Amino acid sequence: MHFFVELFNNVLAVFRTIQIKDVFDIIAITFIIFSLFKLVRETRAEQLLKGVVVLLAVYLVSSIFGLTMMTNLMRLLFEFSVLIIAIIFQPEIRKALERIGQSSLGKRYLNFIFKSGKSDEEIKQIKRSIIHVADAATVFSSTKTGALIVFERGVKLSDIADTGTIINSEPSVALLGNIFYNKAPLHDGATIIRDGKIYAAGCILPLTDNKKVDINLGTRHRAALGMSEMSDAAVVVVSEETGNISIAVNGKLSRDYDRETLIAQLESLLVDDTKIYVKKSSGFSSKRKENKDEE
């Protein structure tokens, strides 16, 4: 009984020393740890994390049983653990930083600092490109012509564009039709739309690493998912087999779009986001989003 009373008094003494800043510190650390576990869950990093736990267990066992060489080897390994983790988890670290930049904080406040808002004319250009792509996708759907069109958003895709041919041209149904004509040299790759213009064509996209995707999905759809996983891009896909029009965003694929629904979804993803901060001649002015993003 005396033990429990002493334990209670010790715990109470600790709580008395806690200040408001300590509470915020604990909450912040808890959030970071939870976010890290959420980030690595169901990815290759989860298996690597399990390996790290095994190494920690080996280190503890070797220390308890006095295995000097094994203990020194494990200690040396852990001394370089920060560098090793940075190398091994590089894709996950990059994805985490990209997600921070794509968060509501990054879009609403950091855009003001980096001046990534769009002018009214730029928004009109993006809307025109959406209509051209929707018209072209409708034609491709009727003729069952495969197409892969990437709308660049916050994350710049210059490294992906470098794998294809730089065009930097005004979009049109005719031009998109020429690009994805099945005997054209650029038809197998993806076309990147940047700021409402066709920036590059014939680009090679990374395939998705998600093992849970539908096994019936072809390379074109897997490339669309892969591109949407590594960036915030909105990717339009037209199936060569079925003519079905789909959109890949944030690693998820939604299907069965027609011209009207495709325009509405793309404007929700591309135009509404740009209305957070719109450049005016006098500076930046805040505007409310007119529509919520469709799921």
C-alpha positions as CSV (number, residue, x, y, z in Angstrom):
1,M,0.0,0.0,0.0
2,H,2.9,2.3,0.9
3,F,4.4,1.6,-2.6
4,F,1.2,2.7,-4.4
5,V,0.9,5.9,-2.3
6,E,4.6,6.8,-3.0
7,L,4.0,6.1,-6.7
8,F,0.9,8.3,-6.8
9,N,2.8,11.1,-5.0
10,N,5.7,10.8,-7.6
11,V,3.3,11.0,-10.5
12,L,1.5,13.9,-8.9
13,A,4.8,15.7,-8.4
14,V,5.6,15.2,-12.1
15,F,2.3,16.6,-13.2
16,R,2.8,19.7,-11.0
17,T,5.9,20.5,-13.0
18,I,4.1,20.4,-16.3
19,Q,3.5,23.8,-17.9
20,I,1.3,24.8,-20.9
21,K,4.3,24.7,-23.2
22,D,5.0,21.1,-22.2
23,V,1.5,20.1,-23.1
24,F,1.9,21.6,-26.6
25,D,5.3,19.9,-26.9
26,I,3.8,16.5,-26.0
27,I,0.9,17.0,-28.5
28,A,3.3,18.0,-31.3
29,I,5.5,15.0,-30.7
30,T,2.5,12.7,-30.6
31,F,1.2,14.1,-33.8
32,I,4.6,13.7,-35.5
33,I,5.0,10.1,-34.4
34,F,1.4,9.3,-35.5
35,S,2.0,10.9,-38.9
36,L,5.2,8.9,-39.4
37,F,3.4,5.6,-38.6
38,K,0.6,6.7,-41.0
39,L,3.1,7.6,-43.7
40,V,5.0,4.2,-43.6
41,R,1.9,2.1,-43.1
42,E,1.2,-0.3,-46.0
43,T,4.3,0.8,-47.9
44,R,7.8,-0.8,-48.4
45,A,9.0,1.5,-45.6
46,E,6.8,-0.5,-43.1
47,Q,8.9,-3.6,-43.8
48,L,12.1,-1.6,-43.4
49,L,10.8,-0.2,-40.1
50,K,10.2,-3.8,-38.9
51,G,13.8,-4.5,-39.8
52,V,15.0,-1.6,-37.6
53,V,13.0,-2.9,-34.7
54,V,14.6,-6.4,-35.1
55,L,18.1,-4.7,-35.1
56,L,17.2,-2.9,-31.9
57,A,16.1,-6.2,-30.3
58,V,19.4,-7.8,-31.4
59,Y,21.3,-4.9,-29.8
60,L,19.4,-5.2,-26.5
61,V,20.0,-9.0,-26.4
62,S,23.7,-8.7,-27.2
63,S,24.1,-6.1,-24.5
64,I,22.3,-8.2,-21.9
65,F,24.3,-11.3,-22.6
66,G,27.6,-9.4,-22.9
67,L,28.3,-10.2,-26.6
68,T,30.9,-7.5,-27.0
69,M,31.6,-7.7,-30.8
70,M,27.9,-7.8,-31.7
71,T,27.1,-4.9,-29.3
72,N,29.9,-2.8,-30.8
73,L,28.8,-3.6,-34.3
74,M,25.2,-2.6,-33.6
75,R,26.3,0.6,-31.8
76,L,28.4,1.5,-34.9
77,L,25.4,0.9,-37.1
78,F,23.1,3.1,-35.0
79,E,25.7,5.9,-35.0
80,F,25.2,6.2,-38.8
81,S,21.5,5.5,-38.5
82,V,20.4,9.0,-39.5
83,L,22.3,8.9,-42.8
84,I,21.1,5.3,-43.4
85,I,17.5,6.2,-42.7
86,A,17.7,9.3,-45.0
87,I,19.0,7.1,-47.9
88,I,16.6,4.2,-47.3
89,F,13.5,6.3,-46.7
90,Q,14.2,8.9,-49.3
91,P,11.0,8.3,-51.4
92,E,8.9,8.4,-48.2
93,I,10.6,11.6,-46.9
94,R,10.1,13.3,-50.3
95,K,6.5,12.3,-50.3
96,A,6.0,13.6,-46.8
97,L,7.5,17.0,-47.6
98,E,5.4,17.2,-50.8
99,R,2.3,16.5,-48.7
100,I,3.2,19.3,-46.3
101,G,3.5,21.6,-49.3
102,Q,0.2,20.4,-50.7
103,S,-1.6,20.8,-47.4
104,S,-4.2,23.5,-46.7
105,L,-1.5,25.5,-44.9
106,G,0.8,25.3,-47.9
107,K,-1.9,26.3,-50.3
108,R,-3.6,29.1,-48.4
109,Y,-0.6,30.8,-46.7
110,L,2.7,29.7,-48.3
111,N,1.3,30.5,-51.8
112,F,1.3,34.1,-50.7
113,I,5.0,34.0,-49.9
114,F,6.0,32.2,-53.1
115,K,3.5,34.1,-55.2
116,S,2.1,31.0,-56.9
117,G,-1.4,32.4,-57.4
118,K,-3.0,32.7,-60.9
119,S,-4.2,35.8,-62.6
120,D,-7.6,36.1,-64.1
121,E,-6.2,35.6,-67.6
122,E,-4.3,32.5,-66.5
123,I,-7.4,31.1,-65.0
124,K,-9.3,31.7,-68.3
125,Q,-6.4,29.9,-70.1
126,I,-6.7,26.9,-67.8
127,K,-10.5,26.8,-68.4
128,R,-9.9,26.8,-72.2
129,S,-7.5,24.0,-71.9
130,I,-9.9,21.9,-69.8
131,I,-12.6,22.3,-72.5
132,H,-10.2,21.4,-75.3
133,V,-9.1,18.3,-73.3
134,A,-12.7,17.3,-72.6
135,D,-13.6,17.6,-76.3
136,A,-10.6,15.6,-77.3
137,A,-11.2,12.9,-74.6
138,T,-14.8,12.6,-75.9
139,V,-13.5,12.0,-79.4
140,F,-10.9,9.5,-78.1
141,S,-13.6,7.7,-76.2
142,S,-15.8,7.3,-79.2
143,T,-12.9,6.0,-81.4
144,K,-11.3,4.1,-78.5
145,T,-8.0,5.9,-78.9
146,G,-5.8,5.6,-75.8
147,A,-4.7,8.9,-74.2
148,L,-2.8,10.0,-71.1
149,I,-3.0,13.7,-70.2
150,V,-1.4,15.2,-67.1
151,F,-2.6,18.5,-65.7
152,E,0.3,20.0,-63.7
153,R,-0.8,21.6,-60.4
154,G,1.4,22.8,-57.5
155,V,4.2,20.2,-58.0
156,K,6.3,21.1,-61.1
157,L,6.9,18.2,-63.4
158,S,9.9,19.4,-65.3
159,D,11.9,16.2,-64.7
160,I,9.0,14.2,-66.2
161,A,8.7,16.6,-69.1
162,D,12.4,16.1,-69.9
163,T,11.7,12.5,-70.8
164,G,9.5,13.6,-73.7
165,T,9.4,16.4,-76.3
166,I,8.9,20.0,-75.2
167,I,6.0,21.6,-77.3
168,N,4.8,24.6,-75.3
169,S,1.8,25.2,-77.5
170,E,-1.8,26.3,-77.2
171,P,-4.0,23.3,-76.8
172,S,-6.6,22.2,-79.4
173,V,-8.5,19.1,-80.2
174,A,-6.6,18.8,-83.5
175,L,-3.2,19.0,-81.8
176,L,-4.2,16.5,-79.2
177,G,-5.6,14.2,-81.9
178,N,-2.3,14.4,-83.8
179,I,-0.3,13.6,-80.6
180,F,-2.4,10.5,-79.7
181,Y,-2.9,9.2,-83.2
182,N,-1.8,5.6,-82.9
183,K,0.9,5.9,-85.6
184,A,2.3,9.2,-84.3
185,P,5.8,8.9,-82.5
186,L,4.5,10.6,-79.3
187,H,1.2,8.7,-78.9
188,D,2.6,6.1,-76.4
189,G,3.7,8.7,-73.8
190,A,1.8,11.2,-71.7
191,T,1.1,14.8,-72.5
192,I,1.7,17.4,-69.8
193,I,-0.6,20.5,-69.5
194,R,1.1,23.4,-67.7
195,D,-0.7,26.7,-67.0
196,G,-3.3,25.9,-69.7
197,K,-0.8,25.0,-72.4
198,I,0.5,21.8,-73.8
199,Y,4.0,21.9,-72.3
200,A,5.4,18.4,-73.3
201,A,4.3,15.2,-75.1
202,G,5.6,11.7,-75.2
203,C,6.6,11.8,-71.6
204,I,7.3,8.6,-69.5
205,L,5.4,8.4,-66.2
206,P,6.3,6.2,-63.2
207,L,4.1,3.2,-62.6
208,T,2.3,2.8,-59.4
209,D,3.8,0.7,-56.6
210,N,0.5,0.0,-55.0
211,K,0.0,-3.8,-55.0
212,K,-3.7,-3.5,-54.3
213,V,-4.8,-1.9,-57.6
214,D,-7.0,-3.8,-59.9
215,I,-5.0,-6.5,-61.7
216,N,-7.0,-5.7,-64.9
217,L,-5.6,-2.2,-65.1
218,G,-3.3,-1.7,-68.0
219,T,0.0,0.2,-68.2
220,R,-1.6,3.5,-69.1
221,H,-3.8,3.5,-66.0
222,R,-1.0,2.3,-63.8
223,A,1.1,5.2,-65.1
224,A,-1.7,7.6,-64.3
225,L,-1.9,6.3,-60.7
226,G,1.9,6.4,-60.3
227,M,2.0,10.0,-61.5
228,S,-0.8,11.0,-59.1
229,E,1.0,9.3,-56.2
230,M,4.2,11.1,-56.6
231,S,2.7,14.5,-57.3
232,D,-0.6,16.5,-56.9
233,A,-1.2,16.2,-60.7
234,A,-4.7,15.4,-62.1
235,V,-4.3,12.8,-64.8
236,V,-6.9,12.1,-67.5
237,V,-6.9,8.6,-69.0
238,V,-8.8,7.3,-72.0
239,S,-8.9,3.5,-72.2
240,E,-7.9,2.1,-75.6
241,E,-9.9,-1.1,-74.9
242,T,-13.2,0.3,-73.6
243,G,-13.1,4.1,-74.4
244,N,-13.8,4.8,-70.7
245,I,-12.6,8.2,-69.4
246,S,-11.0,8.3,-66.0
247,I,-9.2,10.7,-63.7
248,A,-6.4,9.8,-61.3
249,V,-5.8,12.1,-58.3
250,N,-3.8,11.4,-55.1
251,G,-3.4,7.8,-56.0
252,K,-7.1,7.1,-56.6
253,L,-8.8,6.4,-59.9
254,S,-12.4,7.6,-60.7
255,R,-14.1,6.4,-63.9
256,D,-17.0,6.8,-66.2
257,Y,-16.7,10.5,-67.1
258,D,-18.4,12.2,-70.0
259,R,-17.7,15.6,-71.4
260,E,-19.7,17.6,-68.9
261,T,-18.7,15.7,-65.8
262,L,-15.0,15.7,-66.9
263,I,-15.1,19.5,-67.3
264,A,-16.8,19.9,-63.9
265,Q,-14.3,17.7,-62.1
266,L,-11.2,19.2,-63.8
267,E,-12.4,22.8,-63.0
268,S,-13.0,21.7,-59.4
269,L,-9.4,20.4,-59.2
270,L,-7.6,23.0,-61.2
271,V,-9.6,26.2,-61.2
272,D,-11.1,26.3,-57.7
273,D,-7.6,25.8,-56.2
274,T,-6.2,28.8,-58.0
275,K,-9.0,31.0,-56.5
276,I,-7.4,30.7,-53.1
277,Y,-5.0,33.5,-54.0
278,V,-5.7,35.4,-57.3
279,K,-3.2,38.0,-58.5
280,K,-4.5,41.5,-59.0
281,S,-2.7,44.6,-60.1
282,S,-2.8,45.8,-56.5
283,G,-1.5,42.5,-55.0
284,F,-3.3,39.4,-53.7
285,S,-6.9,39.2,-52.9
286,S,-8.6,36.2,-51.1
287,K,-11.6,34.6,-52.7
288,R,-13.8,31.8,-51.4
289,K,-14.0,28.6,-53.4
290,E,-17.2,28.3,-55.3
291,N,-17.4,24.6,-55.3
292,K,-16.1,21.8,-53.2
293,D,-13.8,19.3,-54.8
294,E,-15.6,16.2,-56.0
295,E,-14.4,13.0,-54.4
